[in-house]
Amino acid sequence: MIENSKPGIVRLDYGPMQLTISAQDDHGPMTPIVEQAAHYAMEILTEVAGHKKIAASPQRELGVSKDWPEVLLQMITAVKRSGDKTLTPMAAVAGTIADLTADWLQLHGATKAIVNNGGDIAVRLTGAQTTTVGIAPAIGRKPTHALALTADAGVGGIATSGLGGRSFTKGIATAAVVAAARASVADACATSLGNVTYVEHPAVKLAWAEQLDPNTDIRGHRVVEQVGLLPPAVVEQALHNGWSQAAQLYKTGLIMGAAIFIQQRVVMIPENFVTEIC
């Protein structure tokens, strides 16, 4: 279903995908073009569905075929660039679809395009265009921080992974937020950062992924099902685990920043990555 909410903004609800797409050029909102972009996004999802078995395969089983669609190739590239060999290409599906849709809008004249795929966001800014992205510390919570972006910042994607999200996580972060040049890379890296925040504690309940979802792409992996109240020292260790990996990714230039939230605590890199909302 495609719904026009405001000029230049369309909401798309299509199977497992819920997108909010907005775009404008120098003359204002691009409503007809945004509607076309929604149809394009549906085509991309259909391509993913047609290659679902490959998209859900472990990286070690993947080659590359010229017959595969661009969306699948970008998903594979993103998870491989993250350095996390436990990820399947599905770890980057939301960000990749957002990327390709935003690229399409930019190709069709948008000077500002934002595609929000369930919290994995592709941003395209040109010239003096700016935007601000709200950062929530957990699913269902209001934003407590914000990330201001300009065209010069080079950030093309912001993604969030963590407990309560659409996908399983192996860690205890309620939100692992990553900014990168592409939403696909941000998506894969956010998943990886969320995973490494795991700490062993009686309050952390695990389950086999296939027990919670028989169609999961990570069969044989233990995921976090529930987290109770944790001692401060345990939270600090989990935050340190996430920050350490984020620091490595930041040092290589793969990501442009990260913020990790666990039970009212947050760490970030760089230190001023996001700003607290007063």
N, C-alpha and C positions, 0 to 999 in steps of 0.2 A: 504494500500500500504506500502510495506517495501522497504526502500531505503538505500543502503550502502553508507554513505557519506565519511568515512575514515576508515582505518583499526581499527577494534574494536568498531566502532560507527555505529549505525543503527537508522534511523528515521522511525517512524511508524505513519501512518495516517489512523485511523480506526474509522469510525463513528464520535462520539464527542470527541474521544481521539487522542491527538497528543503527542507521546512520543519520546524523544531522549534517547537512551540506549547506554551506553558505559561500557566496562569491559576489564580488563587485569589481567594476572597472572604474576608469576615471570619470564615468558619467553616472555611476550609481549601481544599484542592485541589478544582477543579471538573472532575473527569475527564469526566463525560458531556457537559458543555458544550464542553470542549476537543475532544472527538471530533466534535461537531457543527461546530465551527469549522473542522476539517480538511476536512470535506465542503464547507463554504462556500468555503474557499480553492480547492478544485478547481473549483467553479462559476465563480469569478472567472477562473481561468486559461483555462477554456473560453471565456469571453467575450472574453478577449484574443486567443485563437487565431482566433475568428470575425471579428476585425477586424485581423488581422495585417498586411494590406497598408497600412492607415491607420497603424497603430502603427509601422511601419518607414519611413514617409514623412518627407522633410525638412520642417522646420517651415514653410518658405515655401509649401508645398503644402497646408497644413492649414487648414481652416475649423473650424467647430463645428456639430455637429448634435445636436438634442434626441433623436435616435434612438440615439446612441452610448451605451454603458454607462458607468456612473460610473467604472469602473476606467480606461477610456481617457481620459475627460475629465480625471481627476486626473493621469494620466501626461503629458498635453499641458500642463496647467497647470504642473507641476513643471519640465519642461525649459524652458518659456518664462520662468519666474521665475528660473532659473539665469543667464539672460542669454547663454548659449552657443548661438548659432544653428546650430552644427554638429551639435547633438544631435538625434536623433529621439526620439519618445516612448518607444522601447524602452530608452533610457538610464535610465528611472525605473520600469521594470516591476516589478522585484523589490521595491523599496521600497514601491511603491503596493499591491501585493498584501499585503505585510506590514501596511501601514497599515490597509487595509480589514478584514483579519482581526482585528487588534487592536481596531479600532473596534467590530466585531461582538461581541467578547468583553466589552468595557466596557459595551456596551448591554445585555448579558445578565447584568450584575451583577458582573463582575470588578473587584476593587480593585487587582489587579496582573496585568498581561498582558504577555507578552513573545513576540514572533513573530520568529524568526530565519530569514530566507529566504536561505540561503547566504552569510551575513555582512552582509546588509542587514537591520537589526533595527528593528522597531517596538516601542516601550515605552509602556505606559500605567500610570501610578502614581497612586493616590488616597490622600489623608490622610497617614499616617505611613509608607506603603510606600516601600521603597528597593530599589535593585539596583546591582550593579557589573558593568560590561562590560569584559572583557579585550580589549586591543588588541595584535595581533600585527604585527610589522614587515614580514612577507612571508607569502605563502601557504606553509603547511606548517611555519611557525615557531611556537614557543610564545609566548604573550603576554609582552611585556616591559613593558607599561604598562597602566594601568587607568583607567576613567572611572566615578566614583561618582555616582549619580543619586538625586535625591529628587523628590517630586511638585512641589515648589516650583520646581525648576530649569527646568521647561517644555520639557525635551528629550523629543521623541516619536519620534525616529529617529536611528540611528547607521548610517552606511553606509561601505563601503570599496571603493575601486577601485585597480587597479594591475596590474603585470605578473604573469602567471600566473593571473589571475582568470577568471571565466566569460565575460567579454566582452573585446573587444580594447581596447587602450589606445594612445594616440599618444605617451605620455610614458614616462619611465624610472623613475617612482616604483614601489617595490615595494608601497607602501600609501599611499593618500591617504584619510584618515579624516575624516569630517565628522559633526557633530551639528547637528540642526535640529529645529524644532517638529514636522515630519512626516518620516517615513522616505522618502517620495517625493522631497521636496526634497533631503534629505541624499544620496540616491542620485544624482540628477542632478548636484548640485554636486561630489560626490566624483569622478564621471566626468570632469567638466570640469577639476577641479584636477589629476587624474592626467594628463590630456592635455597641460596646459600645462607639465609638467616636462620636455618634450622639449628635448634639446640635440644639436646635430650633432657627431658624433664617429665615427671609424672603428669603434669598439667597439659602436656602436649600429646594429643591422641592421634595416632596414625592409622591409616587403612590402605589396603591395596587399591590402586586407581580403578582397576576393573570391577572391584566390588561396589564402588560408588557409581561407575558408569561403564557398562559393558562395551560401549563404543569408543572408549578413550584411546588416544594415540600413544599413551605411555603405559601400556599393560606391563605388569611386572615391576612397576615403580611404587614405592610407598609415598603417600601424600599425606599432608596434614588435614585432618578432618575437623579437629576442634582444639582450641587453646583456652585454658583457664587462666586464672591470675598467676603471674610469674614473679618471682623475687627480682628486685632491681639488678642483682648481679647477673642473672640469666638474661635479662633484657639487654644489658650492656654487652654481653658476649655476642648475642645475636646481631646487635647493631654493628659491633666491630667486625663480625664476619662479612656483613654486607658492605660496610664502608671499605674494607680492605680490597674486595674485588672491584668495587666501583672506582677506587683510586687507581687500580691497574688499568682499567678501561679508559679512564680519563687521561692518564699519563700517555697512552698510545694515541690519543686523539679520536678514538672511536666514538666516545660519547662526549657531550659538552657539559654534562652535569648530572647529578643524581641526588635524590633525597629519599631516605628510608625511614618509615614510621613504624614504631612498635609501642603499643600501650602508653600513649601520651609522651613518648620520647621521639626525637628526630635527630638524625645525623645527615649531613650533606657534604657534597664536594662539587665545586668549590664552596667555601664557607658562606658565600653570599648568593648561592645558586637560586634560592627562592626567598621571597620576602614575606615575613609574617604579616597577616592582615590585622590591623588594629581594630 
